[in-house]
Every structure is written in structure tokens, then in C-alpha cells.
Amino acid sequence: MQDEDKNKPVAERREGKFSVIRIMKDVALTEDEIIQASFRSSKIRRFVTKDSDTNIANDLLFQYVD
């Protein structure tokens, strides 16, 4: 996130991919609420990252798209 984005309200910080923990901190939702919202919204995309050694998923990231 760029420095000027840090001063914007959370709703205006829409670039990049964010972890569940980051979103929980910013918008005070539970992990379950965030995941449910991502399935209901056409503007939230989910991305899975995986461990390069084991090829097993290790994180779920979310991104807002217009």
C-alpha cells in the first residue's frame, strides 16, 4: 500500500490483495463473515497462495475489483 493510501478511509483503500486478518482488523468482521461476503459479492475476488515446496494452499487473500 502506498503511503497516501494509509491516510484514506478503509472503504477507499481498494488496491492490492489482503489477508483475512488484515480485513478483520480494518473492518471488524469475523473470518466467516468475510468469506461469506466474498461469495455474495461480485466485487470481491478470492486468491489462494500455496507453499512452493509442498504445493499446499497456505493463505486466502481477497481483492476488491470495480
CYANA upper distance limits for C-alpha pairs under 8 A (distance plus 0.5 A):
  1 MET  CA      5 ASP  CA      6.80
  1 MET  CA      6 LYS  CA      7.73
  1 MET  CA     15 GLU  CA      8.06
  1 MET  CA     16 GLY  CA      7.79
  2 GLN  CA      6 LYS  CA      7.45
  3 ASP  CA      7 ASN  CA      7.99
  4 GLU  CA      8 LYS  CA      7.63
  5 ASP  CA     13 ARG  CA      6.62
  6 LYS  CA     13 ARG  CA      8.35
  8 LYS  CA     12 GLU  CA      6.59
  8 LYS  CA     13 ARG  CA      7.01
  9 PRO  CA     13 ARG  CA      7.29
 10 VAL  CA     26 ASP  CA      7.11
 10 VAL  CA     27 VAL  CA      8.00
 14 ARG  CA     63 GLN  CA      7.84
 14 ARG  CA     64 TYR  CA      6.12
 14 ARG  CA     65 VAL  CA      8.06
 15 GLU  CA     63 GLN  CA      7.70
 15 GLU  CA     64 TYR  CA      7.46
 16 GLY  CA     63 GLN  CA      6.67
 16 GLY  CA     64 TYR  CA      8.41
 17 LYS  CA     61 LEU  CA      6.28
 17 LYS  CA     62 PHE  CA      5.79
 17 LYS  CA     63 GLN  CA      5.18
 17 LYS  CA     64 TYR  CA      8.39
 18 PHE  CA     22 ARG  CA      6.68
 18 PHE  CA     23 ILE  CA      7.19
 18 PHE  CA     61 LEU  CA      5.72
 18 PHE  CA     62 PHE  CA      5.69
 18 PHE  CA     63 GLN  CA      6.90
 19 SER  CA     23 ILE  CA      6.89
 19 SER  CA     59 ASP  CA      8.04
 19 SER  CA     60 LEU  CA      6.86
 19 SER  CA     61 LEU  CA      5.18
 19 SER  CA     62 PHE  CA      6.85
 20 VAL  CA     24 MET  CA      6.47
 20 VAL  CA     31 GLU  CA      6.69
 20 VAL  CA     34 ILE  CA      7.73
 20 VAL  CA     60 LEU  CA      7.64
 20 VAL  CA     61 LEU  CA      7.25
 20 VAL  CA     62 PHE  CA      8.01
 21 ILE  CA     25 LYS  CA      6.74
 21 ILE  CA     31 GLU  CA      8.21
 22 ARG  CA     26 ASP  CA      6.75
 23 ILE  CA     27 VAL  CA      6.38
 23 ILE  CA     28 ALA  CA      7.92
 23 ILE  CA     29 LEU  CA      7.95
 23 ILE  CA     34 ILE  CA      8.28
 24 MET  CA     28 ALA  CA      5.43
 24 MET  CA     29 LEU  CA      5.60
 24 MET  CA     30 THR  CA      6.57
 24 MET  CA     31 GLU  CA      7.32
 24 MET  CA     34 ILE  CA      8.34
 25 LYS  CA     29 LEU  CA      8.37
 29 LEU  CA     33 GLU  CA      6.47
 29 LEU  CA     34 ILE  CA      6.89
 30 THR  CA     34 ILE  CA      6.81
 31 GLU  CA     35 ILE  CA      6.80
 32 ASP  CA     36 GLN  CA      6.59
 33 GLU  CA     37 ALA  CA      6.51
 34 ILE  CA     38 SER  CA      6.71
 35 ILE  CA     39 PHE  CA      7.09
 36 GLN  CA     40 ARG  CA      6.91
 37 ALA  CA     41 SER  CA      6.51
 37 ALA  CA     44 ILE  CA      8.49
 38 SER  CA     42 SER  CA      8.19
 38 SER  CA     43 LYS  CA      8.44
 38 SER  CA     44 ILE  CA      5.73
 38 SER  CA     45 ARG  CA      7.21
 38 SER  CA     46 ARG  CA      7.69
 38 SER  CA     62 PHE  CA      8.32
 39 PHE  CA     44 ILE  CA      8.26
 43 LYS  CA     64 TYR  CA      6.13
 43 LYS  CA     65 VAL  CA      5.58
 43 LYS  CA     66 ASP  CA      6.66
 44 ILE  CA     62 PHE  CA      7.06
 44 ILE  CA     63 GLN  CA      6.10
 44 ILE  CA     64 TYR  CA      5.19
 44 ILE  CA     65 VAL  CA      6.70
 45 ARG  CA     62 PHE  CA      6.10
 45 ARG  CA     63 GLN  CA      5.68
 45 ARG  CA     64 TYR  CA      6.93
 45 ARG  CA     65 VAL  CA      7.75
 46 ARG  CA     60 LEU  CA      7.31
 46 ARG  CA     61 LEU  CA      6.21
 46 ARG  CA     62 PHE  CA      5.20
 46 ARG  CA     63 GLN  CA      7.08
 47 PHE  CA     60 LEU  CA      6.24
 47 PHE  CA     61 LEU  CA      5.49
 47 PHE  CA     62 PHE  CA      6.70
 47 PHE  CA     63 GLN  CA      8.49
 48 VAL  CA     57 ALA  CA      6.85
 48 VAL  CA     58 ASN  CA      7.92
 48 VAL  CA     59 ASP  CA      6.27
 48 VAL  CA     60 LEU  CA      5.20
 48 VAL  CA     61 LEU  CA      6.72
 49 THR  CA     57 ALA  CA      6.18
 49 THR  CA     58 ASN  CA      6.37
 49 THR  CA     59 ASP  CA      5.73
 49 THR  CA     60 LEU  CA      6.95
 49 THR  CA     61 LEU  CA      8.12
 50 LYS  CA     54 THR  CA      8.42
 50 LYS  CA     55 ASN  CA      6.06
 50 LYS  CA     56 ILE  CA      5.68
 50 LYS  CA     57 ALA  CA      4.52
 50 LYS  CA     58 ASN  CA      5.59
 50 LYS  CA     59 ASP  CA      7.39
 51 ASP  CA     55 ASN  CA      5.57
 51 ASP  CA     56 ILE  CA      6.02
 51 ASP  CA     57 ALA  CA      6.80
 51 ASP  CA     58 ASN  CA      6.66
 52 SER  CA     56 ILE  CA      8.40
